[in-house]
Amino acid sequence: VFRWWRSRLTPVPRLPEAWKKYLRTPDLLLTQEEADPTTAADYQFLYQCRTPIHLLDEQEQPIDGSAEDCILRWLQQRDRPCALLLGDLGDGKTFFTYVLARRLAEDFLRSPKAGWIPLRLSLRELGDRPQRFRDFLEQRLREFGGDVASWNEIKREYRFLIMLDGLDEMSLGMSDAAVLDNLTVLEDLMEQFRGCRLLVTSRKMAIYS
């Protein structure tokens, strides 16, 4: 009898209320620059009529399955903490991170121990004047009522996928010096987010300029 009832119950993640609301409310997965009513409505519309997108590997060969499937497979690989998603302007990299965040949030609420908490951050907000890591993170967490203290507590029990969107948008130019500066900041962020998985998006020109 106990086993039957246990199988009928949905796991309840031990999270502060702000984080539970964050995972259950798609609009809260949007970053501040996406959160105006018009952009939020556009994202919701596009989400409803989305079709699967597909990725190419480093040799520009098609990868089996959808982009979501590819990222989910990567998340199961313990030895690859960071992934880089490259594309041209308008390919839908930013929107894909939103689609992925919704998928992960839903999966996490169904199975917290097996799932991942998604957190999208816009590297454009860093610009060419990088903030201290704590300020950058705290600004994003405040957007949905979270804070650094709860973040540190949750990290001890659950897994995070951090999506750093727009490596190419951190500086106005794409000179060799600007690209090197951006990569240096990214390296610092990777160190600060140690223990989390990182998905970084960028236009190709920011890497191959």
C-alpha positions in Angstrom: 0.0 0.0 0.0 2.8 2.4 0.9 4.7 1.6 -2.2 1.5 2.3 -4.3 0.9 5.7 -2.7 4.5 6.6 -3.0 4.4 5.9 -6.7 1.4 8.2 -7.0 3.0 11.2 -5.4 4.9 13.9 -7.3 8.2 14.7 -5.7 8.2 18.1 -4.1 11.6 19.9 -4.4 12.8 21.5 -1.2 13.1 25.1 -2.5 12.3 28.6 -1.3 8.9 29.8 -2.6 10.6 32.3 -4.9 12.5 29.5 -6.6 9.4 27.3 -6.9 7.5 30.2 -8.5 10.5 30.8 -10.8 10.4 27.2 -12.1 6.6 27.2 -12.5 6.3 30.6 -14.3 7.8 30.7 -17.8 8.0 34.5 -17.9 10.4 34.4 -15.0 12.8 32.4 -17.1 13.2 35.5 -19.2 16.1 37.9 -18.5 15.4 41.5 -17.7 15.9 42.7 -21.2 13.3 40.2 -22.4 10.7 40.7 -19.7 8.8 43.6 -21.2 5.2 42.6 -22.1 5.7 42.7 -25.9 8.8 40.6 -25.9 7.4 38.2 -23.3 4.3 37.8 -25.5 6.5 37.2 -28.6 8.4 34.4 -26.8 5.2 32.8 -25.6 3.8 32.8 -29.2 7.0 31.5 -30.7 7.2 28.8 -28.0 3.7 27.6 -28.9 4.5 27.2 -32.6 8.1 26.2 -32.3 9.6 23.3 -34.3 12.7 21.3 -33.3 16.0 22.7 -34.4 19.1 20.7 -35.1 22.8 21.2 -34.5 26.0 20.6 -36.4 29.2 19.3 -34.8 32.6 20.9 -35.0 33.1 19.4 -38.4 29.8 20.8 -39.5 28.2 17.4 -39.6 24.5 16.9 -38.5 24.1 15.7 -34.9 21.5 13.0 -34.3 18.3 14.2 -32.7 17.0 17.7 -31.9 19.1 20.4 -30.2 17.3 19.7 -26.9 18.2 16.0 -27.2 21.8 16.9 -27.9 22.1 19.1 -24.8 20.4 16.6 -22.6 22.9 13.9 -23.7 25.7 16.3 -23.0 24.4 16.9 -19.5 24.9 13.2 -18.8 28.6 13.4 -19.7 30.4 14.0 -16.4 33.7 15.1 -18.0 32.4 18.0 -20.1 31.3 20.8 -17.8 31.0 23.5 -20.6 29.4 23.5 -24.0 29.6 26.3 -26.7 26.7 26.9 -29.0 27.7 28.9 -32.1 25.5 30.3 -34.8 25.0 33.3 -37.1 22.8 36.3 -36.3 19.2 35.3 -36.3 19.7 31.6 -35.9 17.7 31.5 -32.7 20.4 30.8 -30.1 18.8 33.0 -27.4 15.3 31.7 -28.0 16.7 28.1 -27.9 18.0 28.8 -24.4 14.5 29.8 -23.4 13.0 26.7 -24.9 15.6 24.6 -23.1 15.0 26.3 -19.8 11.3 25.6 -20.0 12.0 21.9 -20.8 14.5 21.6 -17.9 12.2 23.4 -15.4 9.3 21.1 -16.3 11.6 18.0 -16.0 13.0 19.2 -12.7 9.6 19.7 -11.1 8.7 16.2 -12.1 11.9 14.6 -10.8 14.1 17.0 -8.8 16.9 14.6 -8.0 17.3 13.6 -11.7 16.8 17.1 -13.1 18.5 20.4 -13.7 17.6 23.9 -12.6 18.1 26.3 -15.5 19.4 29.8 -15.1 19.7 32.1 -18.1 22.0 35.1 -17.9 22.7 37.7 -20.6 26.3 38.5 -21.1 25.3 41.7 -22.8 24.5 43.0 -19.3 28.2 42.7 -18.4 29.2 44.8 -21.4 32.8 45.9 -21.5 32.8 46.9 -17.9 32.5 43.5 -16.1 30.9 43.6 -12.7 32.0 41.5 -9.8 30.6 38.0 -10.2 28.4 38.4 -7.1 26.8 41.6 -8.5 26.1 39.9 -11.9 24.5 36.9 -10.3 22.6 38.8 -7.7 21.1 41.1 -10.3 19.6 38.1 -12.1 18.4 36.4 -9.0 16.6 39.6 -7.8 14.6 39.6 -11.0 12.5 36.7 -9.7 12.9 37.2 -5.9 15.9 35.0 -5.4 19.2 35.8 -3.6 22.7 34.6 -3.4 22.2 32.9 0.0 19.4 30.7 -1.3 21.4 30.1 -4.5 24.3 28.7 -2.5 22.0 26.6 -0.4 20.2 25.1 -3.4 23.4 24.3 -5.1 24.3 21.9 -2.3 21.3 19.7 -3.1 20.4 20.2 -6.8 22.2 20.6 -10.1 22.3 23.8 -12.2 22.6 24.5 -15.9 23.8 28.0 -16.3 23.2 29.5 -19.8 25.4 32.4 -20.6 23.9 34.0 -23.6 25.7 36.3 -26.1 29.4 36.1 -25.7 29.7 38.2 -28.8 27.6 41.0 -27.2 29.9 41.8 -24.4 31.8 44.3 -26.5 31.0 46.6 -29.3 33.8 45.5 -31.5 35.2 42.1 -32.5 38.9 43.1 -32.6 41.4 40.5 -31.5 41.8 42.5 -28.2 38.0 42.6 -27.6 37.7 38.8 -28.3 40.5 38.1 -25.9 39.0 40.3 -23.2 35.6 38.5 -23.6 37.2 35.1 -23.3 39.1 36.2 -20.2 35.8 37.3 -18.6 34.2 34.0 -19.6 37.1 32.1 -18.1 36.5 34.0 -14.8 32.8 33.2 -14.9 33.5 29.5 -15.5 35.6 29.5 -12.4 33.0 31.2 -10.4 30.3 28.8 -11.6 32.4 25.8 -10.8 30.3 22.8 -10.0 27.5 23.9 -12.4 27.2 23.0 -16.1 27.6 26.0 -18.5 26.1 26.5 -21.9 27.6 29.5 -23.7 26.1 31.0 -26.8 27.9 33.2 -29.3 28.0 34.2 -32.9 30.7 32.4 -34.8 32.5 35.6 -35.6 33.3 36.2 -31.9 35.3 32.9 -31.9 36.7 32.7 -35.4 37.4 36.4 -36.0 
